[in-house]
Amino acid sequence: MADKKAAAKGEVAIHKFYKVEGSKVTRLKRECLKCGKGVFMAEHKDRFTCGKCGYTEFARKETAKKGKK
């Protein structure tokens, strides 16, 4: 028997990654440093991850506590 293929998840809505104001276009998502322009990173709770190469940047947590007296 033939194996069943996984169902397609759908297309990515690329138009949601850009903002157009008049003749200016700005990117709303962070781009991967390794892959270059056009490859956006996914935003997670505590990190940014590239889906193409797997590069991950962790968000900095402010752990600087003020001195106790």
Biopython code that builds the backbone (N, CA, C, O; Angstrom):
import numpy as np
from Bio.PDB.StructureBuilder import StructureBuilder

atoms = [
    (1, "MET", "N", (0.821, -1.187, 0.000)),
    (1, "MET", "CA", (0.000, 0.000, 0.000)),
    (1, "MET", "C", (0.862, 1.247, 0.000)),
    (1, "MET", "O", (1.995, 1.245, 0.483)),
    (2, "ALA", "N", (0.311, 2.291, -0.543)),
    (2, "ALA", "CA", (1.010, 3.571, -0.573)),
    (2, "ALA", "C", (0.856, 4.271, 0.771)),
    (2, "ALA", "O", (-0.202, 4.221, 1.398)),
    (3, "ASP", "N", (1.928, 4.923, 1.197)),
    (3, "ASP", "CA", (1.864, 5.683, 2.442)),
    (3, "ASP", "C", (1.041, 6.948, 2.231)),
    (3, "ASP", "O", (1.049, 7.532, 1.148)),
    (4, "LYS", "N", (0.337, 7.360, 3.270)),
    (4, "LYS", "CA", (-0.448, 8.592, 3.190)),
    (4, "LYS", "C", (0.460, 9.780, 3.450)),
    (4, "LYS", "O", (1.330, 9.737, 4.319)),
    (5, "LYS", "N", (0.245, 10.838, 2.684)),
    (5, "LYS", "CA", (1.023, 12.057, 2.875)),
    (5, "LYS", "C", (0.370, 12.908, 3.961)),
    (5, "LYS", "O", (-0.847, 12.875, 4.142)),
    (6, "ALA", "N", (1.185, 13.660, 4.672)),
    (6, "ALA", "CA", (0.666, 14.556, 5.699)),
    (6, "ALA", "C", (-0.096, 15.700, 5.039)),
    (6, "ALA", "O", (0.266, 16.143, 3.948)),
    (7, "ALA", "N", (-1.128, 16.168, 5.685)),
    (7, "ALA", "CA", (-1.928, 17.264, 5.149)),
    (7, "ALA", "C", (-1.122, 18.552, 5.171)),
    (7, "ALA", "O", (-0.381, 18.813, 6.119)),
    (8, "ALA", "N", (-1.268, 19.349, 4.135)),
    (8, "ALA", "CA", (-0.563, 20.624, 4.051)),
    (8, "ALA", "C", (-1.126, 21.584, 5.095)),
    (8, "ALA", "O", (-2.333, 21.619, 5.333)),
    (9, "LYS", "N", (-0.242, 22.360, 5.711)),
    (9, "LYS", "CA", (-0.665, 23.295, 6.752)),
    (9, "LYS", "C", (-1.209, 24.591, 6.168)),
    (9, "LYS", "O", (-1.886, 25.341, 6.871)),
    (10, "GLY", "N", (-0.933, 24.869, 4.914)),
    (10, "GLY", "CA", (-1.390, 26.115, 4.319)),
    (10, "GLY", "C", (-0.214, 27.019, 4.010)),
    (10, "GLY", "O", (0.924, 26.744, 4.389)),
    (11, "GLU", "N", (-0.509, 28.079, 3.331)),
    (11, "GLU", "CA", (0.539, 29.013, 2.937)),
    (11, "GLU", "C", (0.768, 30.054, 4.023)),
    (11, "GLU", "O", (-0.128, 30.351, 4.813)),
    (12, "VAL", "N", (1.967, 30.597, 4.056)),
    (12, "VAL", "CA", (2.321, 31.631, 5.007)),
    (12, "VAL", "C", (1.825, 32.968, 4.461)),
    (12, "VAL", "O", (1.990, 33.261, 3.277)),
    (13, "ALA", "N", (1.225, 33.766, 5.320)),
    (13, "ALA", "CA", (0.717, 35.074, 4.920)),
    (13, "ALA", "C", (1.860, 36.088, 4.989)),
    (13, "ALA", "O", (2.026, 36.783, 5.992)),
    (14, "ILE", "N", (2.640, 36.164, 3.917)),
    (14, "ILE", "CA", (3.813, 37.040, 3.876)),
    (14, "ILE", "C", (3.435, 38.511, 4.034)),
    (14, "ILE", "O", (4.216, 39.300, 4.566)),
    (15, "HIS", "N", (2.240, 38.883, 3.574)),
    (15, "HIS", "CA", (1.843, 40.287, 3.639)),
    (15, "HIS", "C", (1.731, 40.793, 5.082)),
    (15, "HIS", "O", (1.707, 42.002, 5.313)),
    (16, "LYS", "N", (1.663, 39.882, 6.044)),
    (16, "LYS", "CA", (1.597, 40.282, 7.441)),
    (16, "LYS", "C", (2.972, 40.632, 8.012)),
    (16, "LYS", "O", (3.057, 41.152, 9.125)),
    (17, "PHE", "N", (4.045, 40.356, 7.274)),
    (17, "PHE", "CA", (5.400, 40.629, 7.742)),
    (17, "PHE", "C", (5.875, 42.030, 7.372)),
    (17, "PHE", "O", (6.948, 42.449, 7.807)),
    (18, "TYR", "N", (5.102, 42.757, 6.583)),
    (18, "TYR", "CA", (5.484, 44.085, 6.123)),
    (18, "TYR", "C", (4.400, 45.096, 6.450)),
    (18, "TYR", "O", (3.232, 44.745, 6.614)),
    (19, "LYS", "N", (4.805, 46.363, 6.544)),
    (19, "LYS", "CA", (3.865, 47.455, 6.753)),
    (19, "LYS", "C", (4.125, 48.482, 5.660)),
    (19, "LYS", "O", (5.263, 48.911, 5.470)),
    (20, "VAL", "N", (3.087, 48.876, 4.946)),
    (20, "VAL", "CA", (3.222, 49.822, 3.840)),
    (20, "VAL", "C", (2.564, 51.131, 4.236)),
    (20, "VAL", "O", (1.382, 51.166, 4.578)),
    (21, "GLU", "N", (3.341, 52.213, 4.186)),
    (21, "GLU", "CA", (2.838, 53.558, 4.455)),
    (21, "GLU", "C", (3.241, 54.447, 3.297)),
    (21, "GLU", "O", (4.404, 54.837, 3.183)),
    (22, "GLY", "N", (2.297, 54.768, 2.444)),
    (22, "GLY", "CA", (2.609, 55.596, 1.277)),
    (22, "GLY", "C", (3.556, 54.846, 0.358)),
    (22, "GLY", "O", (3.204, 53.801, -0.190)),
    (23, "SER", "N", (4.758, 55.380, 0.192)),
    (23, "SER", "CA", (5.758, 54.706, -0.652)),
    (23, "SER", "C", (6.837, 54.020, 0.189)),
    (23, "SER", "O", (7.828, 53.537, -0.359)),
    (24, "LYS", "N", (6.655, 53.971, 1.520)),
    (24, "LYS", "CA", (7.623, 53.327, 2.412)),
    (24, "LYS", "C", (7.154, 51.930, 2.798)),
    (24, "LYS", "O", (5.976, 51.717, 3.086)),
    (25, "VAL", "N", (8.075, 50.992, 2.800)),
    (25, "VAL", "CA", (7.795, 49.629, 3.239)),
    (25, "VAL", "C", (8.724, 49.313, 4.403)),
    (25, "VAL", "O", (9.941, 49.459, 4.287)),
    (26, "THR", "N", (8.154, 48.880, 5.529)),
    (26, "THR", "CA", (8.966, 48.515, 6.684)),
    (26, "THR", "C", (8.690, 47.062, 7.046)),
    (26, "THR", "O", (7.578, 46.567, 6.861)),
    (27, "ARG", "N", (9.706, 46.387, 7.559)),
    (27, "ARG", "CA", (9.574, 44.991, 7.978)),
    (27, "ARG", "C", (9.147, 44.962, 9.435)),
    (27, "ARG", "O", (9.684, 45.706, 10.256)),
    (28, "LEU", "N", (8.188, 44.114, 9.760)),
    (28, "LEU", "CA", (7.700, 44.022, 11.128)),
    (28, "LEU", "C", (8.388, 42.919, 11.919)),
    (28, "LEU", "O", (8.433, 42.989, 13.147)),
    (29, "LYS", "N", (8.914, 41.921, 11.262)),
    (29, "LYS", "CA", (9.563, 40.791, 11.925)),
    (29, "LYS", "C", (11.081, 40.949, 11.872)),
    (29, "LYS", "O", (11.612, 41.651, 11.012)),
    (30, "ARG", "N", (11.767, 40.294, 12.793)),
    (30, "ARG", "CA", (13.228, 40.289, 12.816)),
    (30, "ARG", "C", (13.742, 39.330, 11.743)),
    (30, "ARG", "O", (13.153, 38.273, 11.514)),
    (31, "GLU", "N", (14.838, 39.702, 11.090)),
    (31, "GLU", "CA", (15.418, 38.850, 10.050)),
    (31, "GLU", "C", (16.584, 38.051, 10.612)),
    (31, "GLU", "O", (17.250, 38.485, 11.552)),
    (32, "CYS", "N", (16.825, 36.887, 10.032)),
    (32, "CYS", "CA", (17.905, 36.015, 10.476)),
    (32, "CYS", "C", (19.252, 36.626, 10.102)),
    (32, "CYS", "O", (19.431, 37.107, 8.983)),
    (33, "LEU", "N", (20.199, 36.606, 11.040)),
    (33, "LEU", "CA", (21.527, 37.161, 10.779)),
    (33, "LEU", "C", (22.344, 36.270, 9.857)),
    (33, "LEU", "O", (23.173, 36.767, 9.095)),
    (34, "LYS", "N", (22.127, 34.968, 9.914)),
    (34, "LYS", "CA", (22.895, 34.028, 9.087)),
    (34, "LYS", "C", (22.327, 33.894, 7.680)),
    (34, "LYS", "O", (23.084, 33.877, 6.710)),
    (35, "CYS", "N", (21.006, 33.800, 7.556)),
    (35, "CYS", "CA", (20.368, 33.574, 6.248)),
    (35, "CYS", "C", (20.263, 34.847, 5.424)),
    (35, "CYS", "O", (20.294, 34.789, 4.195)),
    (36, "GLY", "N", (20.142, 35.984, 6.075)),
    (36, "GLY", "CA", (20.087, 37.249, 5.359)),
    (36, "GLY", "C", (18.669, 37.764, 5.180)),
    (36, "GLY", "O", (17.728, 37.289, 5.816)),
    (37, "LYS", "N", (18.540, 38.747, 4.297)),
    (37, "LYS", "CA", (17.257, 39.397, 4.084)),
    (37, "LYS", "C", (16.263, 38.447, 3.440)),
    (37, "LYS", "O", (16.618, 37.624, 2.597)),
    (38, "GLY", "N", (15.017, 38.578, 3.853)),
    (38, "GLY", "CA", (13.954, 37.755, 3.297)),
    (38, "GLY", "C", (13.631, 36.526, 4.106)),
    (38, "GLY", "O", (12.630, 35.861, 3.841)),
    (39, "VAL", "N", (14.464, 36.200, 5.102)),
    (39, "VAL", "CA", (14.205, 35.046, 5.970)),
    (39, "VAL", "C", (13.909, 35.600, 7.359)),
    (39, "VAL", "O", (14.792, 36.131, 8.033)),
    (40, "PHE", "N", (12.659, 35.465, 7.770)),
    (40, "PHE", "CA", (12.230, 36.035, 9.038)),
    (40, "PHE", "C", (12.330, 35.020, 10.162)),
    (40, "PHE", "O", (12.272, 33.810, 9.942)),
    (41, "MET", "N", (12.482, 35.544, 11.376)),
    (41, "MET", "CA", (12.593, 34.696, 12.557)),
    (41, "MET", "C", (11.254, 34.645, 13.279)),
    (41, "MET", "O", (10.529, 35.639, 13.328)),
    (42, "ALA", "N", (10.930, 33.489, 13.838)),
    (42, "ALA", "CA", (9.701, 33.314, 14.604)),
    (42, "ALA", "C", (9.884, 33.924, 15.985)),
    (42, "ALA", "O", (10.952, 33.812, 16.588)),
    (43, "GLU", "N", (8.839, 34.568, 16.480)),
    (43, "GLU", "CA", (8.882, 35.164, 17.808)),
    (43, "GLU", "C", (8.219, 34.218, 18.801)),
    (43, "GLU", "O", (7.035, 33.900, 18.686)),
    (44, "HIS", "N", (8.998, 33.781, 19.766)),
    (44, "HIS", "CA", (8.483, 32.944, 20.838)),
    (44, "HIS", "C", (8.455, 33.764, 22.119)),
    (44, "HIS", "O", (8.822, 34.939, 22.113)),
    (45, "LYS", "N", (8.034, 33.167, 23.189)),
    (45, "LYS", "CA", (7.919, 33.866, 24.465)),
    (45, "LYS", "C", (9.264, 34.405, 24.950)),
    (45, "LYS", "O", (9.343, 35.530, 25.444)),
    (46, "ASP", "N", (10.314, 33.609, 24.812)),
    (46, "ASP", "CA", (11.617, 33.983, 25.359)),
    (46, "ASP", "C", (12.748, 33.954, 24.349)),
    (46, "ASP", "O", (13.914, 34.049, 24.734)),
    (47, "ARG", "N", (12.431, 33.823, 23.052)),
    (47, "ARG", "CA", (13.496, 33.705, 22.054)),
    (47, "ARG", "C", (12.978, 34.020, 20.655)),
    (47, "ARG", "O", (11.771, 34.079, 20.417)),
    (48, "PHE", "N", (13.919, 34.218, 19.742)),
    (48, "PHE", "CA", (13.636, 34.354, 18.318)),
    (48, "PHE", "C", (14.345, 33.199, 17.617)),
    (48, "PHE", "O", (15.509, 32.926, 17.909)),
    (49, "THR", "N", (13.661, 32.517, 16.695)),
    (49, "THR", "CA", (14.218, 31.338, 16.048)),
    (49, "THR", "C", (14.026, 31.409, 14.545)),
    (49, "THR", "O", (12.958, 31.791, 14.067)),
    (50, "CYS", "N", (15.069, 31.037, 13.793)),
    (50, "CYS", "CA", (14.986, 30.961, 12.343)),
    (50, "CYS", "C", (14.498, 29.561, 11.968)),
    (50, "CYS", "O", (15.036, 28.564, 12.450)),
    (51, "GLY", "N", (13.492, 29.489, 11.118)),
    (51, "GLY", "CA", (12.953, 28.205, 10.703)),
    (51, "GLY", "C", (13.770, 27.542, 9.623)),
    (51, "GLY", "O", (13.607, 26.350, 9.362)),
    (52, "LYS", "N", (14.646, 28.298, 8.989)),
    (52, "LYS", "CA", (15.446, 27.757, 7.889)),
    (52, "LYS", "C", (16.737, 27.117, 8.390)),
    (52, "LYS", "O", (17.031, 25.968, 8.061)),
    (53, "CYS", "N", (17.512, 27.864, 9.191)),
    (53, "CYS", "CA", (18.818, 27.350, 9.623)),
    (53, "CYS", "C", (18.847, 26.937, 11.093)),
    (53, "CYS", "O", (19.777, 26.254, 11.522)),
    (54, "GLY", "N", (17.832, 27.346, 11.874)),
    (54, "GLY", "CA", (17.782, 26.964, 13.279)),
    (54, "GLY", "C", (18.481, 27.921, 14.221)),
    (54, "GLY", "O", (18.580, 27.642, 15.416)),
    (55, "TYR", "N", (18.969, 29.045, 13.714)),
    (55, "TYR", "CA", (19.641, 30.043, 14.549)),
    (55, "TYR", "C", (18.661, 30.562, 15.599)),
    (55, "TYR", "O", (17.506, 30.842, 15.278)),
    (56, "THR", "N", (19.106, 30.692, 16.844)),
    (56, "THR", "CA", (18.244, 31.124, 17.936)),
    (56, "THR", "C", (18.900, 32.250, 18.705)),
    (56, "THR", "O", (20.086, 32.185, 19.029)),
    (57, "GLU", "N", (18.118, 33.293, 18.998)),
    (57, "GLU", "CA", (18.540, 34.382, 19.866)),
    (57, "GLU", "C", (17.617, 34.382, 21.067)),
    (57, "GLU", "O", (16.396, 34.408, 20.916)),
    (58, "PHE", "N", (18.189, 34.353, 22.248)),
    (58, "PHE", "CA", (17.386, 34.367, 23.456)),
    (58, "PHE", "C", (17.195, 35.801, 23.919)),
    (58, "PHE", "O", (18.118, 36.613, 23.850)),
    (59, "ALA", "N", (15.996, 36.109, 24.389)),
    (59, "ALA", "CA", (15.693, 37.448, 24.891)),
    (59, "ALA", "C", (16.399, 37.638, 26.216)),
    (59, "ALA", "O", (16.509, 36.706, 27.013)),
    (60, "ARG", "N", (16.870, 38.829, 26.444)),
    (60, "ARG", "CA", (17.561, 39.113, 27.705)),
    (60, "ARG", "C", (16.543, 39.403, 28.788)),
    (60, "ARG", "O", (15.596, 40.164, 28.592)),
    (61, "LYS", "N", (16.755, 38.789, 29.918)),
    (61, "LYS", "CA", (15.905, 39.060, 31.070)),
    (61, "LYS", "C", (16.647, 40.020, 31.975)),
    (61, "LYS", "O", (17.847, 39.869, 32.206)),
    (62, "GLU", "N", (15.943, 40.993, 32.478)),
    (62, "GLU", "CA", (16.584, 41.943, 33.371)),
    (62, "GLU", "C", (16.676, 41.312, 34.760)),
    (62, "GLU", "O", (15.702, 41.258, 35.511)),
    (63, "THR", "N", (17.871, 40.843, 35.069)),
    (63, "THR", "CA", (18.091, 40.214, 36.365)),
    (63, "THR", "C", (18.865, 41.133, 37.295)),
    (63, "THR", "O", (19.223, 40.758, 38.411)),
    (64, "ALA", "N", (19.117, 42.346, 36.813)),
    (64, "ALA", "CA", (19.855, 43.286, 37.643)),
    (64, "ALA", "C", (18.956, 43.741, 38.789)),
    (64, "ALA", "O", (17.973, 44.456, 38.596)),
    (65, "LYS", "N", (19.326, 43.305, 39.974)),
    (65, "LYS", "CA", (18.543, 43.673, 41.151)),
    (65, "LYS", "C", (19.225, 44.831, 41.849)),
    (65, "LYS", "O", (20.450, 44.927, 41.910)),
    (66, "LYS", "N", (18.400, 45.686, 42.362)),
    (66, "LYS", "CA", (18.950, 46.825, 43.098)),
    (66, "LYS", "C", (19.500, 46.332, 44.428)),
    (66, "LYS", "O", (18.970, 45.403, 45.038)),
    (67, "GLY", "N", (20.559, 46.968, 44.855)),
    (67, "GLY", "CA", (21.206, 46.559, 46.094)),
    (67, "GLY", "C", (20.269, 46.633, 47.296)),
    (67, "GLY", "O", (19.515, 47.594, 47.453)),
    (68, "LYS", "N", (20.327, 45.617, 48.128)),
    (68, "LYS", "CA", (19.494, 45.592, 49.322)),
    (68, "LYS", "C", (20.198, 46.319, 50.450)),
    (68, "LYS", "O", (21.420, 46.251, 50.582)),
    (69, "LYS", "N", (19.438, 46.997, 51.242)),
    (69, "LYS", "CA", (20.045, 47.737, 52.369)),
    (69, "LYS", "C", (19.725, 47.089, 53.666)),
    (69, "LYS", "O", (20.149, 47.570, 54.717)),
]
sb = StructureBuilder()
sb.init_structure("model")
sb.init_model(0)
sb.init_chain("A")
sb.init_seg("    ")
for serial, (resi, resn, name, xyz) in enumerate(atoms, 1):
    if name == "N":
        sb.init_residue(resn, " ", resi, " ")
    sb.init_atom(name, np.array(xyz, "f"), 0.0, 1.0, " ", f" {name:<3s}", serial, name[0])
structure = sb.get_structure()
